[in-house]
Amino acid sequence: MEITSNTTEDTGYITLIGQLWQKEDLCAIDEAVENLIQNNITKIVLDLDRLGFINSSGLGLLARTHSRITELGHKFILLNPHSSVLEVIEVSGFDLFMTIAKSADELKIILAKK
């Protein structure tokens, strides 16, 4: 899996490419999120457009990350999940409590809200 991270103002973007299931990838994402939090980033966007697979370990990571970020009063947004990943998120019920932007335009609207 390839993981990239960048920031603009108060928003951090983490892009995932490949498949999310290996322990070292989960740890790398945790580390990327923690780095953003430590740098006072208050909005974290997880770009899932090129993530082709996620398993229960990946879903657990999403839940823990969502919980951690929202407890801090920050925003956590899933951006444009690939259809197969979105299906897993929806079947798991995660779409009921997570913010999902299905396009760049939706993301802009969500990020603009306080």
N, C-alpha and C positions, 0 to 999 in steps of 0.2 A: 504494500500500500504506500502511496505517496501522500504526504501531509505537508501543506504549505500554510503559512500564516503571515498576515500583514495587517496594518492598522491605518485608519484614516480618522483623525480627530479622536472622538471618544468611542469609536467602533472598531472592534477586532474581527477579522475574517479568518476562519480556518477552513481550508478546502481539503476535502478527502477524495482521493482518486483510487479506485480499486475495490477491495473487499474488506469489510470491517469485521474481524473475528479473532485475529491473533493478539495474544496478550501484549506483545511489545508495541503493537499499534495502539491499543487501548491506553497503555502507559504514556505513549508519546502524545496522544490527544489530551490526556489529563495534564501533562506537563505544559503543553501549548496553552491550554485554558488558564492554568495557574499563572503562567507568565503574563498573560493579558490582564488578569485580575491584579497582579502585583504592580502593573504599570498603569493602574487606575482606569482601565477600560471598562465602561459601564454597559456597553452593548456588545454582545458576542454573537456572531453569525456563523453558523456551521453550514458551509456550502456542500450539499449532498448531490449536486447535479451529476457528478461523475462517479458516485459511489454505486456500484452495481449489486452489492450484497451486504446484508447485515444479519447477524445471528443474535441469540439471546444475550450474549456477552456485550455486544454492541448496543443493544437496547438498554441493558443495565447501565452502561456508560452514559447514554443519553439521559436516563432518568436521574442518575446521580449528579450529572453536570447541570441539568435543569434545576434540581433542588438546590444545589450549592449557589448557583448564580442568582436565582430568585430570592433565596434567603438573604442575600446581600442587597436586595432591592434593585438588582440590575436586570437587563433584558437578555433573554436567550432565544434565538430565532433559528429555526431550521430553514434553509433556503433551497427551494426547488429540488426536493427529493426525487430521484429517479423513480419511475413508476413501480418497479418491483420493491424498492425500499419503502416507498410511501405506503404500499399495500401492507407490508409488515408492520409499519407504524400504526396504521389504521386498525388492523386486525388486533393489535395489542392494546388498542384504546389510548395510545399516547397522544393521538391527535386531539383528544378531549381536553388535555391540560397543557400541551405544548403549542407554542406559536409557530405556525408554518406559513412561510411566504412562498407561493407557487410561481412567482415571477419577480424580476427586478423592480417592476413598478409597485407590486404589493410590498416588497421590502422597503422601498422608499417611504411609503405611507406608514408602515409600522415603525420605522426608525424615527419618523417625524413626530410621532405621538410621545407625550411625556409620561 
